[in-house]
């Protein structure tokens, strides 16, 4: 009985450890989406894709730095993205 209980506990622990990065990514994307109204132009959402302007990515990076702090790896995705 203890062996089965220990096996279940280890299995749940492994699932939790593997799910943490996905949860952090979802939380990060939610924060960027939630604050996009404050930094975008026009409709309030920055344009992303082929017609994206550098200023949109600069604003996203600035907001990311405000949330996570300077030098955080979460904000590196905005480096050179609008070029």
NUTITI-857597 format. One record per residue: residue in three letters; chain; x, y, z of N, C-alpha, C, O, CB in turn. Coordinates in Angstrom, 3 decimals. Glycine has a CB too. Layout:
REM residues N
[site ALA A [X Y Z] [X Y Z] [X Y Z] [X Y Z] [X Y Z]],
...
//
This chain:
REM residues 83
[site UNK A [0.807 -1.184 0.000] [0.000 0.000 0.000] [0.862 1.264 0.000] [0.588 2.207 -0.742] [-0.925 -0.011 1.189]],
[site UNK A [1.905 1.278 0.836] [2.779 2.439 0.890] [3.533 2.636 -0.420] [3.799 3.761 -0.844] [3.761 2.301 2.038]],
[site UNK A [3.863 1.538 -1.035] [4.590 1.599 -2.298] [3.722 2.245 -3.386] [4.214 3.061 -4.164] [5.035 0.184 -2.731]],
[site UNK A [2.456 1.889 -3.442] [1.542 2.476 -4.421] [1.323 3.957 -4.124] [1.311 4.777 -5.042] [0.195 1.726 -4.424]],
[site UNK A [1.151 4.302 -2.863] [0.960 5.691 -2.469] [2.188 6.532 -2.817] [2.060 7.657 -3.301] [0.663 5.783 -0.970]],
[site UNK A [3.359 5.989 -2.572] [4.600 6.681 -2.915] [4.721 6.855 -4.432] [5.171 7.898 -4.907] [5.816 5.906 -2.366]],
[site UNK A [4.324 5.843 -5.177] [4.347 5.932 -6.640] [3.420 7.022 -7.151] [3.795 7.779 -8.046] [3.959 4.595 -7.259]],
[site UNK A [2.213 7.117 -6.597] [1.283 8.172 -6.981] [1.840 9.553 -6.619] [1.727 10.492 -7.408] [-0.079 7.954 -6.304]],
[site UNK A [2.428 9.679 -5.456] [2.983 10.963 -5.023] [4.121 11.399 -5.941] [4.210 12.573 -6.301] [3.480 10.873 -3.571]],
[site UNK A [4.972 10.485 -6.315] [6.075 10.810 -7.224] [5.523 11.181 -8.599] [6.009 12.121 -9.228] [7.065 9.617 -7.341]],
[site UNK A [4.527 10.463 -9.062] [3.918 10.776 -10.357] [3.301 12.157 -10.385] [3.464 12.890 -11.360] [2.869 9.751 -10.700]],
[site UNK A [2.594 12.521 -9.329] [1.990 13.845 -9.250] [3.066 14.925 -9.179] [2.929 15.980 -9.799] [1.059 13.938 -8.033]],
[site UNK A [4.127 14.668 -8.433] [5.224 15.635 -8.330] [5.882 15.862 -9.691] [6.203 16.999 -10.036] [6.273 15.151 -7.311]],
[site UNK A [6.083 14.811 -10.457] [6.685 14.946 -11.784] [5.778 15.755 -12.704] [6.259 16.608 -13.450] [6.964 13.561 -12.394]],
[site UNK A [4.482 15.500 -12.660] [3.529 16.249 -13.493] [3.543 17.727 -13.123] [3.516 18.581 -14.010] [2.103 15.677 -13.339]],
[site UNK A [3.584 18.043 -11.845] [3.604 19.435 -11.400] [4.885 20.124 -11.871] [4.839 21.258 -12.350] [3.483 19.515 -9.862]],
[site UNK A [6.012 19.454 -11.738] [7.287 20.045 -12.160] [7.296 20.291 -13.661] [7.807 21.316 -14.112] [8.464 19.134 -11.768]],
[site UNK A [6.745 19.381 -14.437] [6.711 19.563 -15.885] [5.707 20.619 -16.315] [5.881 21.215 -17.377] [6.390 18.257 -16.562]],
[site UNK A [4.666 20.874 -15.537] [3.633 21.836 -15.903] [3.985 23.268 -15.509] [3.396 24.201 -16.055] [2.329 21.445 -15.263]],
[site UNK A [4.912 23.478 -14.594] [5.245 24.826 -14.128] [5.693 25.772 -15.242] [5.202 26.901 -15.281] [6.324 24.742 -13.093]],
[site UNK A [6.587 25.387 -16.144] [6.980 26.336 -17.201] [5.800 26.761 -18.079] [5.735 27.916 -18.499] [8.064 25.717 -18.077]],
[site UNK A [4.882 25.858 -18.358] [3.722 26.199 -19.162] [2.826 27.192 -18.428] [2.282 28.111 -19.041] [2.937 24.940 -19.524]],
[site UNK A [2.674 27.012 -17.142] [1.873 27.932 -16.345] [2.480 29.325 -16.308] [1.764 30.323 -16.385] [1.716 27.403 -14.937]],
[site UNK A [3.799 29.392 -16.190] [4.464 30.693 -16.187] [4.312 31.387 -17.535] [4.086 32.596 -17.582] [5.947 30.533 -15.841]],
[site UNK A [4.433 30.643 -18.626] [4.265 31.223 -19.953] [2.842 31.740 -20.152] [2.649 32.814 -20.723] [4.605 30.191 -21.030]],
[site UNK A [1.863 31.000 -19.696] [0.473 31.438 -19.809] [0.258 32.707 -18.987] [-0.406 33.640 -19.439] [-0.494 30.321 -19.345]],
[site UNK A [0.817 32.740 -17.788] [0.677 33.933 -16.947] [1.343 35.139 -17.602] [0.789 36.238 -17.571] [1.284 33.685 -15.555]],
[site UNK A [2.525 34.953 -18.194] [3.239 36.038 -18.855] [2.434 36.568 -20.038] [2.285 37.779 -20.198] [4.624 35.566 -19.320]],
[site UNK A [1.914 35.659 -20.871] [1.125 36.095 -22.025] [-0.134 36.835 -21.587] [-0.543 37.794 -22.241] [0.749 34.895 -22.898]],
[site UNK A [-0.751 36.408 -20.497] [-1.929 37.095 -19.981] [-1.578 38.511 -19.536] [-2.322 39.451 -19.817] [-2.541 36.309 -18.815]],
[site UNK A [-0.448 38.670 -18.844] [-0.044 39.998 -18.379] [0.221 40.924 -19.561] [-0.196 42.081 -19.540] [1.207 39.902 -17.488]],
[site UNK A [0.906 40.435 -20.587] [1.176 41.259 -21.765] [-0.137 41.625 -22.443] [-0.315 42.776 -22.842] [2.113 40.521 -22.755]],
[site UNK A [-1.047 40.692 -22.583] [-2.331 40.954 -23.217] [-3.150 41.966 -22.410] [-3.781 42.861 -22.973] [-3.115 39.650 -23.380]],
[site UNK A [-3.127 41.810 -21.100] [-3.920 42.681 -20.236] [-3.423 44.122 -20.285] [-4.222 45.056 -20.222] [-3.890 42.170 -18.800]],
[site UNK A [-2.110 44.307 -20.397] [-1.549 45.654 -20.409] [-1.389 46.218 -21.813] [-0.938 47.353 -21.965] [-0.220 45.656 -19.717]],
[site UNK A [-1.743 45.462 -22.834] [-1.572 45.938 -24.210] [-2.468 47.128 -24.506] [-2.123 47.951 -25.355] [-1.862 44.817 -25.199]],
[site UNK A [-3.599 47.246 -23.840] [-4.482 48.391 -24.054] [-3.792 49.704 -23.698] [-4.068 50.736 -24.310] [-5.756 48.234 -23.233]],
[site UNK A [-2.921 49.669 -22.737] [-2.287 50.891 -22.274] [-1.131 51.333 -23.155] [-0.746 52.502 -23.114] [-1.806 50.709 -20.874]],
[site UNK A [-0.567 50.435 -23.948] [0.627 50.786 -24.702] [0.417 50.805 -26.200] [1.280 51.300 -26.926] [1.717 49.842 -24.376]],
[site UNK A [-0.696 50.284 -26.692] [-0.924 50.241 -28.131] [-1.506 51.531 -28.657] [-1.856 52.428 -27.890] [-1.835 49.101 -28.478]],
[site UNK A [-1.608 51.619 -29.978] [-2.209 52.775 -30.629] [-3.457 52.319 -31.369] [-3.649 51.126 -31.601] [-1.203 53.465 -31.599]],
[site UNK A [-4.297 53.266 -31.736] [-5.472 52.945 -32.524] [-6.476 52.162 -31.717] [-7.103 52.702 -30.805] [-5.086 52.171 -33.756]],
[site UNK A [-6.633 50.905 -32.040] [-7.623 50.075 -31.363] [-7.163 49.651 -29.973] [-7.926 49.029 -29.235] [-7.928 48.849 -32.197]],
[site UNK A [-5.937 49.978 -29.611] [-5.441 49.613 -28.303] [-4.584 48.373 -28.310] [-3.968 48.055 -27.293] [-6.570 49.422 -27.378]],
[site UNK A [-4.521 47.666 -29.405] [-3.693 46.464 -29.505] [-2.536 46.724 -30.454] [-2.744 47.260 -31.542] [-4.528 45.251 -29.983]],
[site UNK A [-1.328 46.357 -30.065] [-0.204 46.534 -30.986] [-0.303 45.572 -32.161] [-0.813 44.460 -32.025] [1.126 46.332 -30.254]],
[site UNK A [0.182 46.005 -33.300] [0.179 45.124 -34.459] [1.356 44.181 -34.362] [2.468 44.600 -34.042] [0.228 45.928 -35.776]],
[site UNK A [1.121 42.913 -34.635] [2.176 41.910 -34.571] [2.161 41.168 -35.891] [1.095 40.791 -36.380] [1.984 40.931 -33.357]],
[site UNK A [3.314 40.957 -36.466] [3.395 40.260 -37.732] [4.227 41.037 -38.719] [5.132 41.774 -38.330] [2.018 40.010 -38.292]],
[site UNK A [3.926 40.878 -40.012] [4.718 41.505 -41.060] [4.627 43.025 -41.007] [5.603 43.704 -41.326] [4.269 41.009 -42.419]],
[site UNK A [3.490 43.573 -40.615] [3.331 45.017 -40.608] [3.630 45.642 -39.247] [3.280 46.798 -39.009] [1.936 45.371 -41.031]],
[site UNK A [4.264 44.900 -38.365] [4.560 45.408 -37.025] [5.594 46.528 -37.110] [6.553 46.459 -37.878] [5.070 44.269 -36.105]],
[site UNK A [5.374 47.545 -36.313] [6.305 48.659 -36.261] [7.232 48.469 -35.078] [6.878 47.837 -34.082] [5.560 50.008 -36.165]],
[site UNK A [8.417 49.022 -35.205] [9.409 48.897 -34.145] [8.909 49.544 -32.856] [9.204 49.052 -31.767] [10.737 49.531 -34.577]],
[site UNK A [8.166 50.625 -32.962] [7.716 51.317 -31.765] [6.795 50.436 -30.920] [6.812 50.530 -29.692] [7.003 52.609 -32.145]],
[site UNK A [5.994 49.585 -31.557] [5.129 48.677 -30.810] [5.962 47.715 -29.965] [5.655 47.471 -28.798] [4.215 47.893 -31.768]],
[site UNK A [7.014 47.176 -30.567] [7.860 46.245 -29.829] [8.660 46.963 -28.742] [8.921 46.394 -27.682] [8.805 45.520 -30.784]],
[site UNK A [9.046 48.201 -29.006] [9.739 48.965 -27.966] [8.819 49.205 -26.770] [9.250 49.125 -25.620] [10.243 50.309 -28.529]],
[site UNK A [7.559 49.497 -27.049] [6.600 49.712 -25.964] [6.329 48.421 -25.199] [6.241 48.431 -23.971] [5.291 50.276 -26.517]],
[site UNK A [6.196 47.311 -25.921] [6.000 46.027 -25.238] [7.192 45.688 -24.359] [7.026 45.207 -23.238] [5.767 44.905 -26.258]],
[site UNK A [8.397 45.939 -24.866] [9.597 45.650 -24.086] [9.662 46.564 -22.855] [10.024 46.115 -21.768] [10.865 45.823 -24.960]],
[site UNK A [9.314 47.837 -23.027] [9.326 48.761 -21.893] [8.330 48.319 -20.828] [8.632 48.369 -19.636] [9.006 50.191 -22.358]],
[site UNK A [7.155 47.891 -21.248] [6.151 47.421 -20.286] [6.610 46.132 -19.603] [6.402 45.941 -18.405] [4.795 47.195 -20.989]],
[site UNK A [7.232 45.263 -20.378] [7.751 44.015 -19.816] [8.814 44.316 -18.761] [8.850 43.672 -17.712] [8.337 43.115 -20.931]],
[site UNK A [9.669 45.281 -19.034] [10.710 45.654 -18.070] [10.070 46.220 -16.815] [10.568 45.987 -15.713] [11.693 46.682 -18.684]],
[site UNK A [8.969 46.963 -16.957] [8.272 47.486 -15.774] [7.713 46.363 -14.927] [7.726 46.437 -13.698] [7.146 48.432 -16.188]],
[site UNK A [7.216 45.310 -15.587] [6.610 44.203 -14.849] [7.669 43.293 -14.239] [7.597 42.960 -13.056] [5.696 43.394 -15.765]],
[site UNK A [8.663 42.887 -15.052] [9.620 41.870 -14.616] [10.970 42.417 -14.185] [11.752 41.691 -13.571] [9.828 40.893 -15.706]],
[site UNK A [11.264 43.667 -14.487] [12.544 44.250 -14.112] [13.557 44.165 -15.240] [13.463 43.308 -16.119] [13.087 43.563 -12.882]],
[site UNK A [14.532 45.074 -15.199] [15.542 45.138 -16.254] [16.431 43.897 -16.220] [16.830 43.439 -15.149] [16.398 46.413 -16.108]],
[site UNK A [16.732 43.366 -17.381] [17.606 42.208 -17.487] [16.896 40.880 -17.362] [17.550 39.837 -17.351] [18.654 42.288 -16.459]],
[site UNK A [15.570 40.883 -17.266] [14.850 39.619 -17.139] [14.806 38.907 -18.485] [14.742 39.550 -19.533] [13.421 39.854 -16.604]],
[site UNK A [14.840 37.599 -18.453] [14.846 36.818 -19.687] [13.494 36.851 -20.391] [13.425 36.577 -21.590] [15.235 35.382 -19.391]],
[site UNK A [12.410 37.182 -19.673] [11.094 37.255 -20.288] [11.023 38.361 -21.336] [10.270 38.252 -22.303] [10.033 37.476 -19.226]],
[site UNK A [11.802 39.424 -21.149] [11.740 40.577 -22.054] [12.682 40.440 -23.248] [12.638 41.271 -24.155] [12.071 41.845 -21.296]],
[site UNK A [13.519 39.427 -23.270] [14.458 39.256 -24.375] [13.762 38.943 -25.684] [14.332 39.179 -26.749] [15.440 38.163 -24.054]],
[site UNK A [12.557 38.424 -25.639] [11.847 38.083 -26.872] [11.499 39.303 -27.690] [11.188 39.172 -28.874] [10.593 37.319 -26.557]],
[site UNK A [11.540 40.501 -27.098] [11.216 41.718 -27.823] [12.448 42.368 -28.445] [12.317 43.357 -29.166] [10.532 42.697 -26.903]],
[site UNK A [13.631 41.839 -28.186] [14.844 42.395 -28.772] [14.916 42.028 -30.245] [14.918 40.846 -30.588] [16.097 41.893 -28.027]],
[site UNK A [14.975 43.003 -31.099] [15.104 42.766 -32.532] [13.882 42.173 -33.192] [13.950 41.793 -34.361] [16.241 41.882 -32.776]],
[site UNK A [12.774 42.078 -32.496] [11.580 41.447 -33.069] [10.918 42.325 -34.113] [10.287 41.800 -35.030] [10.583 41.120 -31.976]],
[site UNK A [11.036 43.625 -34.012] [10.384 44.503 -34.960] [11.246 44.923 -36.129] [10.801 45.703 -36.971] [9.914 45.694 -34.266]],
[site UNK A [12.461 44.430 -36.202] [13.369 44.822 -37.273] [13.099 44.049 -38.534] [13.776 44.255 -39.541] [14.800 44.627 -36.852]],
//
